[in-house]
């Protein structure tokens, strides 16, 4: 902001002139009137003369022209004082409600307890699931091992059976080598089996006596495909003749001799 300072005009001289001129005129007027009175006065009584008439005329002087209003003095605007923001009043200290604090603490504690219980429950469920999975894995492993053991046992039993069968056959072969059959007449094919078109096998066991004859022929249980083959098989076995077996030069009977009859339609 620019501040202009007005020049000071000669106001006192102008004012003195404005009232000095009327005052001088008034003094002169009164002086003239006083002089005229003084010149007309004498110690002797004046002669009788006609009274003189003094004519006075009041002269009204014009009022002095009103002084123009002085230009306003422009004072420099004061610089704005820096506004100092008043610090906000300190908030009133809250009143501590002990009961409310206790309720909040109790609620927080209950919430923590619920969360802890939920966490423990989830942990127990997870452990139970893991235990169930482990139990299932162990059970599956045990079943697999059991099946493997059973398979091994079956394989071992089959091997033993095959070995026993091979030993039996070897024994039969050795026995047969000692008592060769002399006559083995084949069985008659059952008429009813022919009519029905049945085929099958039938195994018979018997004892070869010291004379080389067959004694006590029987059908091996479960070794005959059809009951129609039982009778002709037993009849054919009874007709067999063998060379007696000799041990140390003596004839001996041979038990559990087996023969399988095969029935085929040609």
SULKACOR-V469752 format. One line per field, one symbol per residue. ss: DSSP state (H for helix, E for strand, C for the rest). A space follows every 10 residues. Layout:
ss: ???
//
This chain:
ss: CCCCCCCCCC HHHHHHHHHH HHHHHHHHHH HHHHHHHHHC CCCCCCCCCC CCCCCCCCCC CCCCCCCCCC CCCCCCCCCC CCCCCCCCCC CCCCCCCHHH HHHHHHHHHH HHHHHHHHHH HHHHHHHHHH HHHHHHHHHH HHHHHHHHHH HHHHHHHHHH HHHHHHHHHH HHHHHHHHCC EEECCCCCCC HHHHHHCCCE EEEEEEEECC CCEEEEEEEE EEEECCCHHH HHHHHHHHCC EECCEEECCE EECEEEEEEE EEECCC
//
